Each structure stands twice: as C-alpha cells, then as structure tokens.
Amino acid sequence: MKLIVGLGNPGSEYAGTRHNVGFSVVDRLARRFAPDAAPKSKFAGLLTDAEIGGEKCILLKPTTFMNLSGRSVLEALQFFKLEASKDLLVIVDDLALPCGSIRLRPDGSSGGHNGLTDIGLKLGSNYWARLRIGIDLPGRIPQSDYVLGKFSPDQQPLADASMTEAAQAAEVWATKGLQEAMNRFNTKATRGAAIDSNNSHSTKETK
C-alpha cells in the first residue's frame, strides 16, 4: 500500500491556484484510477481509495490548510501502518523550479515550504519522497499573493502539462519505485538552466 498526498488549501477560493497544484495532481490520479469513488472525510483530509497498476494507493488531500498538513499525513501513516521512507509521496508546489518542470527527491529539506516543514516536524524526519512542481519565482509580486494566485495565461499550459506529468510520475513511483520514477521524470528538471538547487525560498502565506 502507498500513500500519495497532494498539498493545498481547501475551499473554492483556492481552487486552481499555484499553491494547490498538489491537490490538482491528486484529483487527476483519482479521475483516472478511481473514477467512481467518492472522497471520504478522514484523517483531517479528503481520502480516495485507488488501485494503481495493482498497487493499492491512498490518495489524500489534507484539509487543515497548508501550514498544518503534517497532522493529516501522520494520522494516515499511523492508521495504515505505513513507513514514510518507503510508502509516502508528497506532491507540492516549488518556487525554485521553473513552471513546466517537476522534480522527484527521496528526502531533503523543506526549502522553506510551510507544508513540507509541518510534515517534517510531525513525522520527526525528512526521509520521505517528495514530488515538486515548478511554479516560477514571483518577481515583484509579494510571495504570499503569488502562491495564492492563479497561473498567468502564459504559465497555464506549462502548469497543466507539468501536473499531468506529475500524475504519471506518481503512478511510476507507486508501481515501479522511486528510482525508476526519478530516472524517467527528473531529466527535464535537471536540464532547466533556471533551476538553482542551492537556493531555498521561504513560503510565508498565512493559510
């Protein structure tokens, strides 16, 4: 069994925003692999049971708001007796990656992302896979306004493509393992000249 968590903020006002790409990828997975399943309210989130390539998967969208995502993840891991280092994938937005890029990592720091920070604190470890989806740097727009805003017309096609690709990467992670998924889907991200893996960007949104 695998746990795939998409991070975001609940509520219609946040639908389609840059900060909710994790939710959007989980929705894509649910539409493909559990089209008739109704999400259940559980573990301070919305949970959908799915089967991906013969692997039972739990698709989870925490509804605690981004900064408190760890509670939902921890409750689900404990209930299903899963190991974060083997069975957990968290899907999240990333300011440090250009829009249209994705990147898988087996562990690492939060990079200043409040959702990842809270998960790390609740789990007591950062040794769990994360799938980052690029949303570009905000430029002159205040960062909190930027991440809680919607993609520009120029960004939207790139974002849609990357979210589709991220769903495919999550499928490979669940069925073939992290290394296979990294080999197949990190190529585009590592070629991006705009990526500076040494930079971290603090997400200071209030939600």
ABEGO torsion letter per residue (X at the ends): XBBBBBBEBBEAAABGBAAAAAAAAAAAAAAAABAABBBBBBGGBBBBBBBBGGBBBBBBBBAAEAAAAAAAAAAAAAAAGBBAAAABBBBBBBAABBBGBBBBBABEBAGGBAAAAAAAAAAGBABBBBBBBBAEBAEABBAAAAAABBBBAAAAAAAAAAAAAAAAAAAAAAAAEAAAAAAAAAAAAAABAABBAABBBBBABAX
